[in-house]
Amino acid sequence: MQRILILICTIVLTFLCSNSAQAATTQLTWLDTDPVDTTAFRKATTPQTWHFPEDFGPHEDYQTEWWYYTGNLQTEAGREFGFQLTFFRQGLAPTVAQTIVPKTAESTQSPQSQWRGNQIYSAHFTISDIAQKNFYPYDRFSRNRIALAGAIADPYHVWLENWSATEIAPGQVRLEATTPEVALDLMVEQTLPPILQGDRGLSIKGLEPGNASQYYSLVQQPTKGALTINGQTFTVKGLTWKDHEYSTSSLSPGTVGWDWFSMQFNNGSALMLYLLRHDDGSLETTSAGTYISADGKTTPLTFQDWQVKVLSTWKSPQTKAVYPAKWTIAIPKLDLTLQAQPLMPNQELKTQTATYWEGAAAFEGSQKDQPLQGRGYIELTGYADRLDSLLSVRN
């Protein structure tokens, strides 16, 4: 799903930080105070030809990119956990050669700092302890300089300080993240080819030309490893979902937020839906989804193919935002009906840049008269802060 909200806020914070504390202490900034000229970046207008493993890596000719891991895990005894580990890249300018200019007595040009970069990385990391109903959210930022943060394609590696996704062997990625309270160390195995979302990977987000992303997912990935919470380590296994998107676009005017569902079922199938919401609750016509069968075959879905009904809500005690908290989902063309519900209510992230809800969820229903169960993740934006009001800060 297109998480433009978070990245737009990231760049606003970047300008604020680079033009105040950084300037005061080092006389250096990451970029001039003028807004980023997005015309210099490439836009997603047509389906691309995909090449893996190259396309696992960064695409710095696009302004915005993210590698999004969410997963549902449990111990041998059945204790459940959820996790999110996401890396965002925001281009301040298209990539050009970075040259260090030495300062000489004859030169009035200041040397270019090795800290100065044209890419900003941020990351979000959460663990949901379902049994204890405890939620642990964290976020951080860094430049793409002196190895603080970055991304490479082959061997695949995305990192921000000691949070990382690293290819250990073909099709095997190690996820690592550590904080004073919690940590994860997981091995994730790819079992299906990349699922190209939308039209051969071109995922339309609005009616304006170029308002789209290049988007693939890796689903039904067996995962095993360890989670540590306040010094107690749990051996866990489960499934991980990965999204990777890149674009130079924003959502259409009047789009206040979105609801995004990723579901991994016990019969090996998977389902993704994203609902782009208008102020009156109606859906943007570019809302879409994909059903993935156990053998990796895909069925594209448009907003006319499903009915999603909210059954109840949850009010955040921290932000007072009211989020949907239970749904029915019906997709007649798949003969599929589901009920969706968070595994625990409070999975709201109030980060330095944005407030949104993203958490572990359960899905239960039937398909073609056969019982269907699964776990997954739901993301809800625009409930604490309207997306269009935040966009006005950027514009």
ROTILUM-235225 format. One record per residue (C-alpha): residue number from 0; x, y, z; residue in one letter. Coordinates in steps of 0.001 Angstrom, whole numbers, plus 500000, padded with zeros to 6 digits. Example, Ala and Ser with C-alpha at 12.3 -4.5 7.8 and 13.67 -1.06 7.14 Angstrom:
2
<atom num="0" X="512300" Y="495500" Z="507800" residu="a"/>
<atom num="1" X="513670" Y="498940" Z="507140" residu="s"/>
//
This chain:
395
<atom num="0" X="500000" Y="500000" Z="500000" residu="m"/>
<atom num="1" X="501205" Y="503505" Z="499230" residu="q"/>
<atom num="2" X="502415" Y="505074" Z="502470" residu="r"/>
<atom num="3" X="503022" Y="508583" Z="501101" residu="i"/>
<atom num="4" X="501798" Y="510193" Z="504334" residu="l"/>
<atom num="5" X="504733" Y="508932" Z="506340" residu="i"/>
<atom num="6" X="507331" Y="509869" Z="503754" residu="l"/>
<atom num="7" X="505945" Y="513361" Z="503171" residu="i"/>
<atom num="8" X="506149" Y="513999" Z="506897" residu="c"/>
<atom num="9" X="509682" Y="512632" Z="506887" residu="t"/>
<atom num="10" X="510865" Y="515195" Z="504393" residu="i"/>
<atom num="11" X="509187" Y="518032" Z="506314" residu="v"/>
<atom num="12" X="511033" Y="516972" Z="509455" residu="l"/>
<atom num="13" X="514229" Y="516730" Z="507434" residu="t"/>
<atom num="14" X="513967" Y="520365" Z="506376" residu="f"/>
<atom num="15" X="513236" Y="521483" Z="509930" residu="l"/>
<atom num="16" X="516165" Y="519598" Z="511407" residu="c"/>
<atom num="17" X="518665" Y="520403" Z="508692" residu="s"/>
<atom num="18" X="517961" Y="524106" Z="508805" residu="n"/>
<atom num="19" X="518073" Y="524543" Z="512580" residu="s"/>
<atom num="20" X="520098" Y="522280" Z="514847" residu="a"/>
<atom num="21" X="522357" Y="520985" Z="512100" residu="q"/>
<atom num="22" X="523044" Y="524413" Z="510710" residu="a"/>
<atom num="23" X="523735" Y="525831" Z="514135" residu="a"/>
<atom num="24" X="526234" Y="523177" Z="515152" residu="t"/>
<atom num="25" X="528038" Y="522304" Z="511926" residu="t"/>
<atom num="26" X="527103" Y="524977" Z="509387" residu="q"/>
<atom num="27" X="526026" Y="522103" Z="507130" residu="l"/>
<atom num="28" X="522594" Y="521169" Z="505807" residu="t"/>
<atom num="29" X="521368" Y="518162" Z="503920" residu="w"/>
<atom num="30" X="519671" Y="520314" Z="501307" residu="l"/>
<atom num="31" X="518795" Y="523935" Z="500617" residu="d"/>
<atom num="32" X="515619" Y="525306" Z="502161" residu="t"/>
<atom num="33" X="513712" Y="525272" Z="498867" residu="d"/>
<atom num="34" X="511152" Y="522474" Z="498465" residu="p"/>
<atom num="35" X="512251" Y="519368" Z="496598" residu="v"/>
<atom num="36" X="511765" Y="519622" Z="492830" residu="d"/>
<atom num="37" X="509911" Y="516385" Z="492088" residu="t"/>
<atom num="38" X="510035" Y="517000" Z="488323" residu="t"/>
<atom num="39" X="513609" Y="515728" Z="488366" residu="a"/>
<atom num="40" X="512431" Y="512297" Z="489551" residu="f"/>
<atom num="41" X="510964" Y="509524" Z="487445" residu="r"/>
<atom num="42" X="507229" Y="508765" Z="487711" residu="k"/>
<atom num="43" X="505466" Y="505430" Z="487488" residu="a"/>
<atom num="44" X="503356" Y="505757" Z="484335" residu="t"/>
<atom num="45" X="503610" Y="502345" Z="482670" residu="t"/>
<atom num="46" X="504336" Y="498790" Z="483806" residu="p"/>
<atom num="47" X="508064" Y="498204" Z="484008" residu="q"/>
<atom num="48" X="510070" Y="495151" Z="483014" residu="t"/>
<atom num="49" X="511069" Y="493526" Z="486275" residu="w"/>
<atom num="50" X="514518" Y="492116" Z="486947" residu="h"/>
<atom num="51" X="515302" Y="490262" Z="490144" residu="f"/>
<atom num="52" X="517436" Y="490394" Z="492217" residu="p"/>
<atom num="53" X="518153" Y="493927" Z="490904" residu="e"/>
<atom num="54" X="514661" Y="495188" Z="491728" residu="d"/>
<atom num="55" X="514951" Y="494026" Z="495330" residu="f"/>
<atom num="56" X="517309" Y="496981" Z="495758" residu="g"/>
<atom num="57" X="516885" Y="500782" Z="495679" residu="p"/>
<atom num="58" X="515453" Y="502874" Z="492814" residu="h"/>
<atom num="59" X="516851" Y="506329" Z="493467" residu="e"/>
<atom num="60" X="515474" Y="507756" Z="490223" residu="d"/>
<atom num="61" X="512103" Y="507663" Z="492073" residu="y"/>
<atom num="62" X="511583" Y="509984" Z="495030" residu="q"/>
<atom num="63" X="509931" Y="507613" Z="497501" residu="t"/>
<atom num="64" X="510548" Y="503946" Z="498340" residu="e"/>
<atom num="65" X="509917" Y="501485" Z="501136" residu="w"/>
<atom num="66" X="510603" Y="497886" Z="502105" residu="w"/>
<atom num="67" X="507754" Y="496795" Z="504391" residu="y"/>
<atom num="68" X="507890" Y="493629" Z="506493" residu="y"/>
<atom num="69" X="504974" Y="492515" Z="508675" residu="t"/>
<atom num="70" X="504511" Y="489123" Z="510236" residu="g"/>
<atom num="71" X="502564" Y="486923" Z="512609" residu="n"/>
<atom num="72" X="504513" Y="484598" Z="514895" residu="l"/>
<atom num="73" X="503880" Y="482171" Z="517713" residu="q"/>
<atom num="74" X="505767" Y="480017" Z="520174" residu="t"/>
<atom num="75" X="505488" Y="476234" Z="520246" residu="e"/>
<atom num="76" X="502972" Y="476663" Z="523068" residu="a"/>
<atom num="77" X="500840" Y="478958" Z="520891" residu="g"/>
<atom num="78" X="501645" Y="482393" Z="522351" residu="r"/>
<atom num="79" X="501133" Y="484939" Z="519556" residu="e"/>
<atom num="80" X="503147" Y="487979" Z="518485" residu="f"/>
<atom num="81" X="503108" Y="490400" Z="515589" residu="g"/>
<atom num="82" X="505920" Y="492503" Z="514186" residu="f"/>
<atom num="83" X="506539" Y="495314" Z="511724" residu="q"/>
<atom num="84" X="509969" Y="496310" Z="510382" residu="l"/>
<atom num="85" X="509861" Y="498951" Z="507657" residu="t"/>
<atom num="86" X="512576" Y="500932" Z="505896" residu="f"/>
<atom num="87" X="511691" Y="504153" Z="504047" residu="f"/>
<atom num="88" X="513872" Y="506015" Z="501554" residu="r"/>
<atom num="89" X="513114" Y="509611" Z="500583" residu="q"/>
<atom num="90" X="515095" Y="511282" Z="497810" residu="g"/>
<atom num="91" X="515978" Y="514917" Z="498409" residu="l"/>
<atom num="92" X="517450" Y="515115" Z="494919" residu="a"/>
<atom num="93" X="518118" Y="512544" Z="492194" residu="p"/>
<atom num="94" X="521290" Y="510567" Z="492763" residu="t"/>
<atom num="95" X="524437" Y="512209" Z="491432" residu="v"/>
<atom num="96" X="528104" Y="511525" Z="492052" residu="a"/>
<atom num="97" X="529123" Y="512575" Z="495545" residu="q"/>
<atom num="98" X="532365" Y="514518" Z="495328" residu="t"/>
<atom num="99" X="534407" Y="515769" Z="498256" residu="i"/>
<atom num="100" X="535886" Y="519172" Z="497396" residu="v"/>
<atom num="101" X="539016" Y="519982" Z="499452" residu="p"/>
<atom num="102" X="539257" Y="523484" Z="500797" residu="k"/>
<atom num="103" X="542457" Y="525306" Z="499818" residu="t"/>
<atom num="104" X="543859" Y="528746" Z="500449" residu="a"/>
<atom num="105" X="543037" Y="529645" Z="496871" residu="e"/>
<atom num="106" X="539493" Y="528314" Z="497058" residu="s"/>
<atom num="107" X="536519" Y="530050" Z="498630" residu="t"/>
<atom num="108" X="534354" Y="526956" Z="498243" residu="q"/>
<atom num="109" X="533608" Y="525144" Z="501478" residu="s"/>
<atom num="110" X="534451" Y="521433" Z="501525" residu="p"/>
<atom num="111" X="531515" Y="519104" Z="501066" residu="q"/>
<atom num="112" X="530886" Y="517129" Z="504227" residu="s"/>
<atom num="113" X="530961" Y="513347" Z="504096" residu="q"/>
<atom num="114" X="527727" Y="513570" Z="506105" residu="w"/>
<atom num="115" X="525919" Y="515348" Z="503275" residu="r"/>
<atom num="116" X="523679" Y="513025" Z="501276" residu="g"/>
<atom num="117" X="520724" Y="513206" Z="498954" residu="n"/>
<atom num="118" X="518767" Y="510319" Z="500484" residu="q"/>
<atom num="119" X="517057" Y="510225" Z="503883" residu="i"/>
<atom num="120" X="516188" Y="506898" Z="505481" residu="y"/>
<atom num="121" X="513669" Y="506296" Z="508245" residu="s"/>
<atom num="122" X="512444" Y="503083" Z="509822" residu="a"/>
<atom num="123" X="509557" Y="501874" Z="511965" residu="h"/>
<atom num="124" X="509829" Y="498811" Z="514202" residu="f"/>
<atom num="125" X="507044" Y="497379" Z="516361" residu="t"/>
<atom num="126" X="506325" Y="494231" Z="518316" residu="i"/>
<atom num="127" X="502809" Y="493277" Z="519419" residu="s"/>
<atom num="128" X="502708" Y="490974" Z="522441" residu="d"/>
<atom num="129" X="499201" Y="489634" Z="522044" residu="i"/>
<atom num="130" X="498993" Y="487660" Z="525298" residu="a"/>
<atom num="131" X="500069" Y="490608" Z="527431" residu="q"/>
<atom num="132" X="498350" Y="493189" Z="525199" residu="k"/>
<atom num="133" X="501546" Y="495236" Z="525095" residu="n"/>
<atom num="134" X="502619" Y="497215" Z="522040" residu="f"/>
<atom num="135" X="506206" Y="498360" Z="521497" residu="y"/>
<atom num="136" X="506619" Y="501001" Z="518743" residu="p"/>
<atom num="137" X="509903" Y="502651" Z="517683" residu="y"/>
<atom num="138" X="511111" Y="504844" Z="514849" residu="d"/>
<atom num="139" X="514382" Y="506436" Z="513771" residu="r"/>
<atom num="140" X="516022" Y="508498" Z="510992" residu="f"/>
<atom num="141" X="519405" Y="508736" Z="509340" residu="s"/>
<atom num="142" X="521282" Y="509916" Z="506253" residu="r"/>
<atom num="143" X="522581" Y="507552" Z="503592" residu="n"/>
<atom num="144" X="526171" Y="508524" Z="504387" residu="r"/>
<atom num="145" X="529155" Y="506886" Z="506129" residu="i"/>
<atom num="146" X="527207" Y="503599" Z="506208" residu="a"/>
<atom num="147" X="524554" Y="504877" Z="508632" residu="l"/>
<atom num="148" X="521715" Y="503750" Z="506349" residu="a"/>
<atom num="149" X="521201" Y="502525" Z="502827" residu="g"/>
<atom num="150" X="520089" Y="499798" Z="500466" residu="a"/>
<atom num="151" X="521804" Y="497580" Z="497901" residu="i"/>
<atom num="152" X="520388" Y="494969" Z="495562" residu="a"/>
<atom num="153" X="522933" Y="492171" Z="495261" residu="d"/>
<atom num="154" X="523445" Y="490823" Z="497813" residu="p"/>
<atom num="155" X="520216" Y="492319" Z="499101" residu="y"/>
<atom num="156" X="520730" Y="494517" Z="502139" residu="h"/>
<atom num="157" X="518617" Y="497347" Z="503586" residu="v"/>
<atom num="158" X="519610" Y="498906" Z="506895" residu="w"/>
<atom num="159" X="519363" Y="501832" Z="509266" residu="l"/>
<atom num="160" X="522033" Y="501544" Z="511944" residu="e"/>
<atom num="161" X="521449" Y="498177" Z="513679" residu="n"/>
<atom num="162" X="518043" Y="497522" Z="512091" residu="w"/>
<atom num="163" X="518423" Y="495535" Z="508892" residu="s"/>
<atom num="164" X="517134" Y="493096" Z="506289" residu="a"/>
<atom num="165" X="520039" Y="491065" Z="504897" residu="t"/>
<atom num="166" X="520188" Y="488275" Z="502321" residu="e"/>
<atom num="167" X="521917" Y="485263" Z="503869" residu="i"/>
<atom num="168" X="521435" Y="482946" Z="500899" residu="a"/>
<atom num="169" X="519298" Y="483108" Z="497748" residu="p"/>
<atom num="170" X="515694" Y="483402" Z="498921" residu="g"/>
<atom num="171" X="516639" Y="483733" Z="502597" residu="q"/>
<atom num="172" X="516626" Y="487071" Z="504427" residu="v"/>
<atom num="173" X="517584" Y="487780" Z="508011" residu="r"/>
<atom num="174" X="515640" Y="490510" Z="509844" residu="l"/>
<atom num="175" X="517335" Y="492112" Z="512831" residu="e"/>
<atom num="176" X="516301" Y="494993" Z="515075" residu="a"/>
<atom num="177" X="517258" Y="495825" Z="518631" residu="t"/>
<atom num="178" X="516077" Y="498417" Z="521156" residu="t"/>
<atom num="179" X="516588" Y="498598" Z="524942" residu="p"/>
<atom num="180" X="513202" Y="496920" Z="525493" residu="e"/>
<atom num="181" X="512680" Y="494519" Z="522577" residu="v"/>
<atom num="182" X="514543" Y="492810" Z="519750" residu="a"/>
<atom num="183" X="513945" Y="490443" Z="516874" residu="l"/>
<atom num="184" X="516204" Y="488085" Z="514950" residu="d"/>
<atom num="185" X="514294" Y="486225" Z="512256" residu="l"/>
<atom num="186" X="515027" Y="484149" Z="509155" residu="m"/>
<atom num="187" X="512494" Y="484686" Z="506346" residu="v"/>
<atom num="188" X="512298" Y="482285" Z="503391" residu="e"/>
<atom num="189" X="510840" Y="483191" Z="499989" residu="q"/>
<atom num="190" X="508651" Y="480361" Z="498635" residu="t"/>
<atom num="191" X="506739" Y="482086" Z="495816" residu="l"/>
<atom num="192" X="507907" Y="484418" Z="493031" residu="p"/>
<atom num="193" X="507319" Y="488149" Z="493579" residu="p"/>
<atom num="194" X="503616" Y="488987" Z="493260" residu="i"/>
<atom num="195" X="503227" Y="491962" Z="490889" residu="l"/>
<atom num="196" X="500430" Y="494154" Z="492211" residu="q"/>
<atom num="197" X="498073" Y="496069" Z="489916" residu="g"/>
<atom num="198" X="498848" Y="495994" Z="486189" residu="d"/>
<atom num="199" X="502062" Y="493931" Z="486017" residu="r"/>
<atom num="200" X="503360" Y="495809" Z="489028" residu="g"/>
<atom num="201" X="501967" Y="499261" Z="488201" residu="l"/>
<atom num="202" X="499665" Y="500112" Z="491105" residu="s"/>
<atom num="203" X="497395" Y="503084" Z="490348" residu="i"/>
<atom num="204" X="496676" Y="505309" Z="493359" residu="k"/>
<atom num="205" X="494859" Y="508232" Z="491738" residu="g"/>
<atom num="206" X="493362" Y="509410" Z="488450" residu="l"/>
<atom num="207" X="496136" Y="511930" Z="487754" residu="e"/>
<atom num="208" X="498867" Y="510794" Z="485289" residu="p"/>
<atom num="209" X="501812" Y="509300" Z="487156" residu="g"/>
<atom num="210" X="499889" Y="508984" Z="490425" residu="n"/>
<atom num="211" X="501024" Y="505378" Z="490833" residu="a"/>
<atom num="212" X="503787" Y="503168" Z="492176" residu="s"/>
<atom num="213" X="505791" Y="500152" Z="491064" residu="q"/>
<atom num="214" X="504761" Y="497516" Z="493581" residu="y"/>
<atom num="215" X="505428" Y="493848" Z="494301" residu="y"/>
<atom num="216" X="504861" Y="491632" Z="497331" residu="s"/>
<atom num="217" X="506438" Y="488480" Z="498740" residu="l"/>
<atom num="218" X="503791" Y="486456" Z="500573" residu="v"/>
<atom num="219" X="503460" Y="483246" Z="502590" residu="q"/>
<atom num="220" X="507111" Y="483389" Z="503653" residu="q"/>
<atom num="221" X="507907" Y="480854" Z="506405" residu="p"/>
<atom num="222" X="509709" Y="482585" Z="509258" residu="t"/>
<atom num="223" X="511533" Y="481381" Z="512353" residu="k"/>
<atom num="224" X="513805" Y="482879" Z="514960" residu="g"/>
<atom num="225" X="513608" Y="484753" Z="518232" residu="a"/>
<atom num="226" X="511860" Y="487718" Z="519827" residu="l"/>
<atom num="227" X="513115" Y="489304" Z="523010" residu="t"/>
<atom num="228" X="510861" Y="491380" Z="525277" residu="i"/>
<atom num="229" X="512279" Y="492987" Z="528413" residu="n"/>
<atom num="230" X="515024" Y="490390" Z="528670" residu="g"/>
<atom num="231" X="512851" Y="487332" Z="527989" residu="q"/>
<atom num="232" X="513544" Y="485536" Z="524710" residu="t"/>
<atom num="233" X="510909" Y="483521" Z="522828" residu="f"/>
<atom num="234" X="511584" Y="481020" Z="520044" residu="t"/>
<atom num="235" X="508957" Y="481673" Z="517382" residu="v"/>
<atom num="236" X="507827" Y="480703" Z="513907" residu="k"/>
<atom num="237" X="505155" Y="481951" Z="511534" residu="g"/>
<atom num="238" X="504680" Y="483852" Z="508272" residu="l"/>
<atom num="239" X="505990" Y="487162" Z="506941" residu="t"/>
<atom num="240" X="504598" Y="489467" Z="504253" residu="w"/>
<atom num="241" X="506898" Y="491874" Z="502396" residu="k"/>
<atom num="242" X="505833" Y="494890" Z="500324" residu="d"/>
<atom num="243" X="508281" Y="496897" Z="498224" residu="h"/>
<atom num="244" X="507040" Y="500057" Z="496469" residu="e"/>
<atom num="245" X="508630" Y="503047" Z="494786" residu="y"/>
<atom num="246" X="507059" Y="506114" Z="493212" residu="s"/>
<atom num="247" X="507060" Y="509865" Z="492731" residu="t"/>
<atom num="248" X="503458" Y="510771" Z="493440" residu="s"/>
<atom num="249" X="500889" Y="511769" Z="496022" residu="s"/>
<atom num="250" X="497310" Y="510800" Z="496589" residu="l"/>
<atom num="251" X="494432" Y="512590" Z="494890" residu="s"/>
<atom num="252" X="492967" Y="515758" Z="496459" residu="p"/>
<atom num="253" X="490235" Y="514883" Z="498941" residu="g"/>
<atom num="254" X="491701" Y="511482" Z="499817" residu="t"/>
<atom num="255" X="491877" Y="511596" Z="503612" residu="v"/>
<atom num="256" X="493458" Y="508193" Z="504252" residu="g"/>
<atom num="257" X="493393" Y="504490" Z="503506" residu="w"/>
<atom num="258" X="492689" Y="501076" Z="504994" residu="d"/>
<atom num="259" X="495145" Y="498347" Z="503912" residu="w"/>
<atom num="260" X="494704" Y="494628" Z="504575" residu="f"/>
<atom num="261" X="497261" Y="491845" Z="504090" residu="s"/>
<atom num="262" X="495962" Y="488339" Z="504799" residu="m"/>
<atom num="263" X="497766" Y="484975" Z="504741" residu="q"/>
<atom num="264" X="495488" Y="481957" Z="504976" residu="f"/>
<atom num="265" X="496002" Y="478438" Z="506273" residu="n"/>
<atom num="266" X="495336" Y="476926" Z="502805" residu="n"/>
<atom num="267" X="498384" Y="478731" Z="501363" residu="g"/>
<atom num="268" X="496476" Y="481553" Z="499668" residu="s"/>
<atom num="269" X="496792" Y="485267" Z="500400" residu="a"/>
<atom num="270" X="494829" Y="488465" Z="499850" residu="l"/>
<atom num="271" X="495682" Y="492174" Z="499738" residu="m"/>
<atom num="272" X="493145" Y="495021" Z="499663" residu="l"/>
<atom num="273" X="493648" Y="498765" Z="499891" residu="y"/>
<atom num="274" X="490732" Y="501164" Z="500323" residu="l"/>
<atom num="275" X="491472" Y="504825" Z="499564" residu="l"/>
<atom num="276" X="488903" Y="506859" Z="501517" residu="r"/>
<atom num="277" X="487241" Y="510170" Z="500688" residu="h"/>
<atom num="278" X="485979" Y="512566" Z="503355" residu="d"/>
<atom num="279" X="482421" Y="511248" Z="503021" residu="d"/>
<atom num="280" X="483561" Y="507646" Z="503447" residu="g"/>
<atom num="281" X="483246" Y="506733" Z="499780" residu="s"/>
<atom num="282" X="486137" Y="504975" Z="498066" residu="l"/>
<atom num="283" X="488477" Y="506306" Z="495427" residu="e"/>
<atom num="284" X="487821" Y="504327" Z="492238" residu="t"/>
<atom num="285" X="491487" Y="503318" Z="492073" residu="t"/>
<atom num="286" X="491154" Y="501296" Z="495296" residu="s"/>
<atom num="287" X="492249" Y="497774" Z="494411" residu="a"/>
<atom num="288" X="493576" Y="494435" Z="495580" residu="g"/>
<atom num="289" X="494978" Y="491063" Z="494598" residu="t"/>
<atom num="290" X="494044" Y="487508" Z="495496" residu="y"/>
<atom num="291" X="496966" Y="485059" Z="495396" residu="i"/>
<atom num="292" X="496259" Y="481339" Z="495213" residu="s"/>
<atom num="293" X="498508" Y="478806" Z="496940" residu="a"/>
<atom num="294" X="500435" Y="478201" Z="493710" residu="d"/>
<atom num="295" X="501091" Y="481923" Z="493187" residu="g"/>
<atom num="296" X="498457" Y="482638" Z="490536" residu="k"/>
<atom num="297" X="496859" Y="486063" Z="490937" residu="t"/>
<atom num="298" X="493364" Y="487493" Z="490510" residu="t"/>
<atom num="299" X="493238" Y="491319" Z="490303" residu="p"/>
<atom num="300" X="490412" Y="492990" Z="492234" residu="l"/>
<atom num="301" X="488817" Y="496404" Z="491737" residu="t"/>
<atom num="302" X="486863" Y="498372" Z="494340" residu="f"/>
<atom num="303" X="483634" Y="497052" Z="492754" residu="q"/>
<atom num="304" X="484614" Y="493446" Z="493520" residu="d"/>
<atom num="305" X="484222" Y="493597" Z="497294" residu="w"/>
<atom num="306" X="482001" Y="494819" Z="500100" residu="q"/>
<atom num="307" X="483732" Y="495863" Z="503319" residu="v"/>
<atom num="308" X="481542" Y="496778" Z="506288" residu="k"/>
<atom num="309" X="482765" Y="498196" Z="509608" residu="v"/>
<atom num="310" X="481122" Y="496461" Z="512576" residu="l"/>
<atom num="311" X="482754" Y="498281" Z="515495" residu="s"/>
<atom num="312" X="485327" Y="500948" Z="516362" residu="t"/>
<atom num="313" X="488099" Y="501595" Z="518911" residu="w"/>
<atom num="314" X="489012" Y="504990" Z="520367" residu="k"/>
<atom num="315" X="492666" Y="505590" Z="521101" residu="s"/>
<atom num="316" X="493206" Y="506718" Z="524713" residu="p"/>
<atom num="317" X="496363" Y="508504" Z="523570" residu="q"/>
<atom num="318" X="495247" Y="510474" Z="520501" residu="t"/>
<atom num="319" X="491417" Y="510155" Z="520813" residu="k"/>
<atom num="320" X="491322" Y="509027" Z="517185" residu="a"/>
<atom num="321" X="488518" Y="506579" Z="516377" residu="v"/>
<atom num="322" X="489595" Y="503615" Z="514233" residu="y"/>
<atom num="323" X="487569" Y="500785" Z="512697" residu="p"/>
<atom num="324" X="488072" Y="497676" Z="514836" residu="a"/>
<atom num="325" X="486033" Y="494898" Z="513207" residu="k"/>
<atom num="326" X="484957" Y="494251" Z="509626" residu="w"/>
<atom num="327" X="483123" Y="491874" Z="507349" residu="t"/>
<atom num="328" X="484678" Y="491364" Z="503920" residu="i"/>
<atom num="329" X="482785" Y="489775" Z="501039" residu="a"/>
<atom num="330" X="484240" Y="489099" Z="497577" residu="i"/>
<atom num="331" X="481520" Y="487370" Z="495521" residu="p"/>
<atom num="332" X="483737" Y="486641" Z="492488" residu="k"/>
<atom num="333" X="485948" Y="484534" Z="494779" residu="l"/>
<atom num="334" X="482993" Y="483091" Z="496736" residu="d"/>
<atom num="335" X="484797" Y="484376" Z="499827" residu="l"/>
<atom num="336" X="483440" Y="485888" Z="503044" residu="t"/>
<atom num="337" X="485519" Y="486898" Z="506048" residu="l"/>
<atom num="338" X="485380" Y="488578" Z="509392" residu="q"/>
<atom num="339" X="488470" Y="490615" Z="510302" residu="a"/>
<atom num="340" X="489490" Y="491772" Z="513776" residu="q"/>
<atom num="341" X="492711" Y="493031" Z="515406" residu="p"/>
<atom num="342" X="494367" Y="490544" Z="517732" residu="l"/>
<atom num="343" X="494524" Y="493381" Z="520263" residu="m"/>
<atom num="344" X="493068" Y="496910" Z="520121" residu="p"/>
<atom num="345" X="495979" Y="499235" Z="520844" residu="n"/>
<atom num="346" X="498478" Y="498979" Z="517988" residu="q"/>
<atom num="347" X="498632" Y="502699" Z="517230" residu="e"/>
<atom num="348" X="502000" Y="504255" Z="516319" residu="l"/>
<atom num="349" X="502535" Y="507850" Z="517345" residu="k"/>
<atom num="350" X="505892" Y="508460" Z="515692" residu="t"/>
<atom num="351" X="507962" Y="511595" Z="515170" residu="q"/>
<atom num="352" X="506390" Y="512060" Z="511747" residu="t"/>
<atom num="353" X="502922" Y="510536" Z="511685" residu="a"/>
<atom num="354" X="500238" Y="508837" Z="513752" residu="t"/>
<atom num="355" X="498590" Y="505740" Z="512308" residu="y"/>
<atom num="356" X="497337" Y="502308" Z="513354" residu="w"/>
<atom num="357" X="499044" Y="499172" Z="512119" residu="e"/>
<atom num="358" X="498763" Y="495836" Z="513778" residu="g"/>
<atom num="359" X="498333" Y="492083" Z="513815" residu="a"/>
<atom num="360" X="494883" Y="490811" Z="512913" residu="a"/>
<atom num="361" X="492873" Y="487611" Z="512564" residu="a"/>
<atom num="362" X="490703" Y="486638" Z="509587" residu="f"/>
<atom num="363" X="488107" Y="483889" Z="509644" residu="e"/>
<atom num="364" X="485362" Y="482841" Z="507236" residu="g"/>
<atom num="365" X="484823" Y="480573" Z="504268" residu="s"/>
<atom num="366" X="485584" Y="480195" Z="500580" residu="q"/>
<atom num="367" X="483508" Y="477967" Z="498349" residu="k"/>
<atom num="368" X="481855" Y="476530" Z="501469" residu="d"/>
<atom num="369" X="485231" Y="475546" Z="502938" residu="q"/>
<atom num="370" X="486392" Y="477044" Z="506267" residu="p"/>
<atom num="371" X="489144" Y="479623" Z="505905" residu="l"/>
<atom num="372" X="491360" Y="481065" Z="508616" residu="q"/>
<atom num="373" X="494399" Y="483281" Z="508595" residu="g"/>
<atom num="374" X="496530" Y="485937" Z="510171" residu="r"/>
<atom num="375" X="497799" Y="489191" Z="508754" residu="g"/>
<atom num="376" X="498191" Y="492911" Z="509221" residu="y"/>
<atom num="377" X="495922" Y="495943" Z="508872" residu="i"/>
<atom num="378" X="497049" Y="499543" Z="508369" residu="e"/>
<atom num="379" X="494713" Y="502491" Z="509028" residu="l"/>
<atom num="380" X="495718" Y="506068" Z="508178" residu="t"/>
<atom num="381" X="493876" Y="509378" Z="508109" residu="g"/>
<atom num="382" X="491983" Y="508800" Z="511354" residu="y"/>
<atom num="383" X="494294" Y="510696" Z="513711" residu="a"/>
<atom num="384" X="495442" Y="513208" Z="511053" residu="d"/>
<atom num="385" X="493697" Y="513800" Z="507759" residu="r"/>
<atom num="386" X="496010" Y="512987" Z="504902" residu="l"/>
<atom num="387" X="494952" Y="515998" Z="502855" residu="d"/>
<atom num="388" X="495689" Y="518417" Z="505713" residu="s"/>
<atom num="389" X="499182" Y="516973" Z="506072" residu="l"/>
<atom num="390" X="499681" Y="517228" Z="502338" residu="l"/>
<atom num="391" X="498927" Y="520928" Z="502571" residu="s"/>
<atom num="392" X="501984" Y="521317" Z="504823" residu="v"/>
<atom num="393" X="504140" Y="519840" Z="502081" residu="r"/>
<atom num="394" X="502489" Y="521804" Z="499243" residu="n"/>
//
